[in-house]
Amino acid sequence: MRILFVCLGNICRSPTAEGVLRQKLADAGLGQRFEVASAGTGDWHVGKAPDTRTQAAARKRGYDLSAQRAQQVDAEDFFSRDLILAMDRANLAHLERMRPEGSPARLALFLEFTGSTVAEVPDPYYGGEDGFSEVLDLIEAGCDTLVAEYGGQR
Ligand code: 4NP
């Protein structure tokens, strides 16, 4: 199963989701069955490592995001991924607009898809430290659900 997480810049939320899900899948012995990636709807940070605040917050909980590099989502992703999960409604709307007609990927809001009562992972970029740990709380819970519900699928 090929999963793509999408946020705006691909330096805060979606790289966190990529790193957390990858780690949780590896811990559950399911790493081989999934291909996990992330991308941004915007192109400002393409080629850059995740934001230093994002990396620091993730590192505190045991996730290493340092090898990731930002990329921008493109039309091909709607054919090469099974599931595209947006971090907020604005990015979901952007993805719906760019989606090629007839493309097979399933597209959803990440937290809604994982049954959370909170719909969006808030953008932490212009806020303080608390925002980064809130992002991790929401993403860890969502990824736990993904591993539990989709762990048996290919
Ligand atoms: P992300 O956060 O979408 O979670 O990666 C942001 C990163 C950069 C910007 C906005 C949000 N920016 O405006 O550059």
py3Dmol code that shows the C-alpha trace and the ligand (Angstrom):
import py3Dmol

protein = """\
ATOM      1  CA  MET A   1       0.000   0.000   0.000  1.00  0.00           C
ATOM      2  CA  ARG A   2       1.438   3.332  -1.085  1.00  0.00           C
ATOM      3  CA  ILE A   3       0.542   6.262   1.156  1.00  0.00           C
ATOM      4  CA  LEU A   4       1.331   9.939   0.509  1.00  0.00           C
ATOM      5  CA  PHE A   5       0.852  12.553   3.244  1.00  0.00           C
ATOM      6  CA  VAL A   6       0.329  16.093   1.987  1.00  0.00           C
ATOM      7  CA  CYS A   7       0.558  19.481   3.721  1.00  0.00           C
ATOM      8  CA  LEU A   8       1.416  22.964   2.461  1.00  0.00           C
ATOM      9  CA  GLY A   9       5.205  23.236   2.688  1.00  0.00           C
ATOM     10  CA  ASN A  10       6.275  19.597   3.258  1.00  0.00           C
ATOM     11  CA  ILE A  11       8.607  20.736   6.031  1.00  0.00           C
ATOM     12  CA  CYS A  12       6.398  20.401   9.144  1.00  0.00           C
ATOM     13  CA  ARG A  13       3.239  18.265   9.217  1.00  0.00           C
ATOM     14  CA  SER A  14       3.531  15.781   6.353  1.00  0.00           C
ATOM     15  CA  PRO A  15       7.223  14.929   6.978  1.00  0.00           C
ATOM     16  CA  THR A  16       6.248  14.292  10.604  1.00  0.00           C
ATOM     17  CA  ALA A  17       3.478  11.942   9.474  1.00  0.00           C
ATOM     18  CA  GLU A  18       5.879  10.191   7.092  1.00  0.00           C
ATOM     19  CA  GLY A  19       8.467   9.644   9.827  1.00  0.00           C
ATOM     20  CA  VAL A  20       5.951   8.602  12.477  1.00  0.00           C
ATOM     21  CA  LEU A  21       4.069   6.147  10.265  1.00  0.00           C
ATOM     22  CA  ARG A  22       7.287   4.626   8.942  1.00  0.00           C
ATOM     23  CA  GLN A  23       8.583   4.110  12.481  1.00  0.00           C
ATOM     24  CA  LYS A  24       5.294   2.639  13.721  1.00  0.00           C
ATOM     25  CA  LEU A  25       5.105   0.262  10.746  1.00  0.00           C
ATOM     26  CA  ALA A  26       8.692  -0.849  11.328  1.00  0.00           C
ATOM     27  CA  ASP A  27       7.959  -1.410  15.027  1.00  0.00           C
ATOM     28  CA  ALA A  28       4.942  -3.541  14.055  1.00  0.00           C
ATOM     29  CA  GLY A  29       7.026  -5.530  11.540  1.00  0.00           C
ATOM     30  CA  LEU A  30       4.934  -4.158   8.648  1.00  0.00           C
ATOM     31  CA  GLY A  31       7.491  -1.943   6.931  1.00  0.00           C
ATOM     32  CA  GLN A  32       7.726  -4.117   3.802  1.00  0.00           C
ATOM     33  CA  ARG A  33       4.052  -3.816   2.977  1.00  0.00           C
ATOM     34  CA  PHE A  34       3.912  -0.043   2.825  1.00  0.00           C
ATOM     35  CA  GLU A  35       5.572   2.709   0.871  1.00  0.00           C
ATOM     36  CA  VAL A  36       5.260   5.945   2.844  1.00  0.00           C
ATOM     37  CA  ALA A  37       6.068   9.381   1.421  1.00  0.00           C
ATOM     38  CA  SER A  38       5.107  13.031   1.848  1.00  0.00           C
ATOM     39  CA  ALA A  39       4.790  16.133  -0.302  1.00  0.00           C
ATOM     40  CA  GLY A  40       3.606  19.740  -0.194  1.00  0.00           C
ATOM     41  CA  THR A  41       1.054  21.515  -2.336  1.00  0.00           C
ATOM     42  CA  GLY A  42       3.476  24.476  -2.348  1.00  0.00           C
ATOM     43  CA  ASP A  43       6.971  24.496  -3.864  1.00  0.00           C
ATOM     44  CA  TRP A  44       8.815  27.012  -1.626  1.00  0.00           C
ATOM     45  CA  HIS A  45      10.837  24.443   0.317  1.00  0.00           C
ATOM     46  CA  VAL A  46      11.506  21.795  -2.351  1.00  0.00           C
ATOM     47  CA  GLY A  47      14.831  20.035  -1.647  1.00  0.00           C
ATOM     48  CA  LYS A  48      15.006  21.234   1.968  1.00  0.00           C
ATOM     49  CA  ALA A  49      15.126  19.118   5.117  1.00  0.00           C
ATOM     50  CA  PRO A  50      12.206  19.402   7.550  1.00  0.00           C
ATOM     51  CA  ASP A  51      11.987  22.588   9.659  1.00  0.00           C
ATOM     52  CA  THR A  52      14.477  22.472  12.560  1.00  0.00           C
ATOM     53  CA  ARG A  53      11.630  22.890  15.093  1.00  0.00           C
ATOM     54  CA  THR A  54       9.783  19.959  13.503  1.00  0.00           C
ATOM     55  CA  GLN A  55      12.916  17.804  13.598  1.00  0.00           C
ATOM     56  CA  ALA A  56      13.607  18.712  17.238  1.00  0.00           C
ATOM     57  CA  ALA A  57      10.042  17.947  18.365  1.00  0.00           C
ATOM     58  CA  ALA A  58      10.094  14.626  16.505  1.00  0.00           C
ATOM     59  CA  ARG A  59      13.513  13.694  17.867  1.00  0.00           C
ATOM     60  CA  LYS A  60      12.237  14.136  21.430  1.00  0.00           C
ATOM     61  CA  ARG A  61       9.777  11.328  20.738  1.00  0.00           C
ATOM     62  CA  GLY A  62      12.271   9.103  18.942  1.00  0.00           C
ATOM     63  CA  TYR A  63      11.591   9.949  15.277  1.00  0.00           C
ATOM     64  CA  ASP A  64      14.468  10.889  12.995  1.00  0.00           C
ATOM     65  CA  LEU A  65      13.299  13.091  10.096  1.00  0.00           C
ATOM     66  CA  SER A  66      16.745  14.323   9.074  1.00  0.00           C
ATOM     67  CA  ALA A  67      17.041  12.340   5.822  1.00  0.00           C
ATOM     68  CA  GLN A  68      13.769  13.649   4.380  1.00  0.00           C
ATOM     69  CA  ARG A  69      13.726  16.305   1.637  1.00  0.00           C
ATOM     70  CA  ALA A  70      10.717  18.351   0.629  1.00  0.00           C
ATOM     71  CA  GLN A  71       8.977  17.702  -2.666  1.00  0.00           C
ATOM     72  CA  GLN A  72       5.885  19.085  -4.345  1.00  0.00           C
ATOM     73  CA  VAL A  73       2.884  16.900  -5.096  1.00  0.00           C
ATOM     74  CA  ASP A  74       2.206  16.415  -8.813  1.00  0.00           C
ATOM     75  CA  ALA A  75      -0.409  14.817 -11.063  1.00  0.00           C
ATOM     76  CA  GLU A  76       1.569  11.570 -11.282  1.00  0.00           C
ATOM     77  CA  ASP A  77       1.032  11.028  -7.545  1.00  0.00           C
ATOM     78  CA  PHE A  78      -2.659  10.352  -8.237  1.00  0.00           C
ATOM     79  CA  PHE A  79      -1.606   7.297 -10.254  1.00  0.00           C
ATOM     80  CA  SER A  80       1.406   6.087  -8.255  1.00  0.00           C
ATOM     81  CA  ARG A  81      -0.172   6.225  -4.746  1.00  0.00           C
ATOM     82  CA  ASP A  82      -3.064   4.240  -3.309  1.00  0.00           C
ATOM     83  CA  LEU A  83      -3.993   6.691  -0.591  1.00  0.00           C
ATOM     84  CA  ILE A  84      -3.332  10.446  -0.418  1.00  0.00           C
ATOM     85  CA  LEU A  85      -3.996  11.955   3.007  1.00  0.00           C
ATOM     86  CA  ALA A  86      -4.236  15.747   3.412  1.00  0.00           C
ATOM     87  CA  MET A  87      -3.393  17.452   6.690  1.00  0.00           C
ATOM     88  CA  ASP A  88      -6.072  20.142   6.410  1.00  0.00           C
ATOM     89  CA  ARG A  89      -9.075  21.153   4.330  1.00  0.00           C
ATOM     90  CA  ALA A  90      -7.238  23.792   2.303  1.00  0.00           C
ATOM     91  CA  ASN A  91      -4.712  21.229   1.109  1.00  0.00           C
ATOM     92  CA  LEU A  92      -7.473  18.680   0.474  1.00  0.00           C
ATOM     93  CA  ALA A  93      -9.282  21.246  -1.693  1.00  0.00           C
ATOM     94  CA  HIS A  94      -6.040  21.961  -3.573  1.00  0.00           C
ATOM     95  CA  LEU A  95      -5.576  18.220  -4.211  1.00  0.00           C
ATOM     96  CA  GLU A  96      -9.177  17.835  -5.391  1.00  0.00           C
ATOM     97  CA  ARG A  97      -8.656  20.655  -7.908  1.00  0.00           C
ATOM     98  CA  MET A  98      -5.446  19.197  -9.337  1.00  0.00           C
ATOM     99  CA  ARG A  99      -6.597  15.570  -9.383  1.00  0.00           C
ATOM    100  CA  PRO A 100      -6.485  14.133 -12.951  1.00  0.00           C
ATOM    101  CA  GLU A 101      -9.830  12.781 -14.111  1.00  0.00           C
ATOM    102  CA  GLY A 102     -10.082   9.022 -13.717  1.00  0.00           C
ATOM    103  CA  SER A 103      -6.992   8.715 -11.501  1.00  0.00           C
ATOM    104  CA  PRO A 104      -7.258   5.848  -9.019  1.00  0.00           C
ATOM    105  CA  ALA A 105      -5.764   7.162  -5.756  1.00  0.00           C
ATOM    106  CA  ARG A 106      -8.092   7.481  -2.800  1.00  0.00           C
ATOM    107  CA  LEU A 107      -8.006  11.029  -1.411  1.00  0.00           C
ATOM    108  CA  ALA A 108      -9.071  11.976   2.131  1.00  0.00           C
ATOM    109  CA  LEU A 109      -8.497  14.241   5.103  1.00  0.00           C
ATOM    110  CA  PHE A 110      -5.971  12.376   7.289  1.00  0.00           C
ATOM    111  CA  LEU A 111      -7.630  12.815  10.693  1.00  0.00           C
ATOM    112  CA  GLU A 112     -11.160  12.309   9.378  1.00  0.00           C
ATOM    113  CA  PHE A 113      -9.974   9.134   7.655  1.00  0.00           C
ATOM    114  CA  THR A 114      -8.543   7.843  10.924  1.00  0.00           C
ATOM    115  CA  GLY A 115     -11.716   8.614  12.874  1.00  0.00           C
ATOM    116  CA  SER A 116     -10.398  11.503  14.965  1.00  0.00           C
ATOM    117  CA  THR A 117     -12.796  14.033  16.482  1.00  0.00           C
ATOM    118  CA  VAL A 118     -10.377  16.752  15.311  1.00  0.00           C
ATOM    119  CA  ALA A 119     -10.551  17.218  11.516  1.00  0.00           C
ATOM    120  CA  GLU A 120      -7.355  19.130  10.726  1.00  0.00           C
ATOM    121  CA  VAL A 121      -3.709  19.063  11.785  1.00  0.00           C
ATOM    122  CA  PRO A 122      -3.106  22.798  12.403  1.00  0.00           C
ATOM    123  CA  ASP A 123      -0.247  24.499  10.593  1.00  0.00           C
ATOM    124  CA  PRO A 124       2.491  25.032  13.243  1.00  0.00           C
ATOM    125  CA  TYR A 125       4.809  27.123  11.036  1.00  0.00           C
ATOM    126  CA  TYR A 126       4.041  30.595  12.399  1.00  0.00           C
ATOM    127  CA  GLY A 127       3.291  29.529  15.970  1.00  0.00           C
ATOM    128  CA  GLY A 128       5.244  28.500  19.073  1.00  0.00           C
ATOM    129  CA  GLU A 129       6.705  25.252  20.390  1.00  0.00           C
ATOM    130  CA  ASP A 130       3.364  23.949  21.633  1.00  0.00           C
ATOM    131  CA  GLY A 131       2.112  23.763  18.059  1.00  0.00           C
ATOM    132  CA  PHE A 132       4.779  21.243  17.145  1.00  0.00           C
ATOM    133  CA  SER A 133       3.945  18.905  19.997  1.00  0.00           C
ATOM    134  CA  GLU A 134       0.218  19.224  19.221  1.00  0.00           C
ATOM    135  CA  VAL A 135       1.014  18.201  15.625  1.00  0.00           C
ATOM    136  CA  LEU A 136       2.845  15.146  16.958  1.00  0.00           C
ATOM    137  CA  ASP A 137      -0.010  14.208  19.306  1.00  0.00           C
ATOM    138  CA  LEU A 138      -2.538  14.280  16.455  1.00  0.00           C
ATOM    139  CA  ILE A 139      -0.261  12.506  13.997  1.00  0.00           C
ATOM    140  CA  GLU A 140       0.774   9.751  16.414  1.00  0.00           C
ATOM    141  CA  ALA A 141      -2.883   8.986  17.184  1.00  0.00           C
ATOM    142  CA  GLY A 142      -3.833   8.944  13.490  1.00  0.00           C
ATOM    143  CA  CYS A 143      -0.897   6.719  12.580  1.00  0.00           C
ATOM    144  CA  ASP A 144      -1.750   4.276  15.376  1.00  0.00           C
ATOM    145  CA  THR A 145      -5.173   3.893  13.742  1.00  0.00           C
ATOM    146  CA  LEU A 146      -3.657   3.447  10.274  1.00  0.00           C
ATOM    147  CA  VAL A 147      -1.345   0.701  11.530  1.00  0.00           C
ATOM    148  CA  ALA A 148      -4.178  -1.044  13.408  1.00  0.00           C
ATOM    149  CA  GLU A 149      -6.692  -0.882  10.551  1.00  0.00           C
ATOM    150  CA  TYR A 150      -4.498  -1.213   7.468  1.00  0.00           C
ATOM    151  CA  GLY A 151      -1.653  -3.306   8.858  1.00  0.00           C
ATOM    152  CA  GLY A 152      -3.075  -6.415   7.230  1.00  0.00           C
ATOM    153  CA  GLN A 153      -3.307  -4.907   3.738  1.00  0.00           C
ATOM    154  CA  ARG A 154      -0.891  -4.782   0.870  1.00  0.00           C
TER     155      ARG A 154
END
"""
ligand_1 = """\
14
4NP
P 3.675 22.506 6.624
O 3.964 23.936 7.320
O 2.623 22.756 5.587
O 3.169 21.689 7.762
O 4.988 22.042 6.071
C 4.309 25.060 6.568
C 5.594 25.234 6.137
C 5.943 26.367 5.427
C 4.992 27.320 5.142
C 3.686 27.136 5.574
C 3.347 26.006 6.282
N 5.340 28.481 4.449
O 4.489 29.366 4.283
O 6.494 28.610 3.986
"""
view = py3Dmol.view(width=600, height=400)
view.addModel(protein, "pdb")
view.setStyle({"model": 0}, {"cartoon": {"style": "trace"}})
view.addModel(ligand_1, "xyz")
view.setStyle({"model": 1}, {"stick": {}})
view.zoomTo()
view.show()
